[in-house]
Amino acid sequence: MVLVLDTSGSMNYCMDGSQRGCNKSNPKRLTALKEAATSFIDATETTNDTIQDKDSKVRIAIAQFGQTSGVVSSLTSDTAALKSSVSRLSANGATPADKGMAAAQTALLRARPGAKKVVIFFADGVPTHAKTLLARESPMTPCKPRSP
């Protein structure tokens, strides 16, 4: 499973779209993203605690797209390392969503044989700089983007 996280400059905006006045009830988008990703990792850890076979545990990779795009953390079940990777993310640049999907595909090359391959895409909107996400054939089913 790969969490693809938007680290473009707009992630520094508040959830309501303003660029100032972020607070606990209207946090920065990046803060909300980090909280969501960390909660997902925590839920996966809870699931993994019920799985005895080490080779059957759910593994997660982290990929990002923004000024810097690529794999941040390779597939692992080490939730502390994953959360550390998420906490270090910063937001800058355009929104090259295609590079995030390419990073996810790279991360999934290291998936266990027979493992279900899942990509969860976290973004605050439409790509501002990208080739079409589905320009090349992909076995992934696109979801409609949701605005915050």
Number of C-alpha atoms within 10 A of each C-alpha: 20 25 23 28 27 32 31 26 16 24 26 21 21 21 22 12 16 13 13 10 11 17 10 9 8 16 17 23 24 26 20 16 20 18 15 13 22 19 13 14 22 16 13 17 19 11 12 18 11 9 13 9 8 10 10 12 17 18 21 24 24 27 30 30 27 25 16 20 23 19 23 20 20 19 21 16 20 13 18 13 12 22 20 12 16 22 15 9 17 18 20 17 16 19 27 25 29 19 23 29 26 18 22 27 18 16 22 21 11 11 18 13 7 6 12 10 15 14 19 15 19 18 24 22 15 13 18 12 14 14 13 11 17 13 8 8 7 10 8 11 7 10 8 5 12 10 9 10
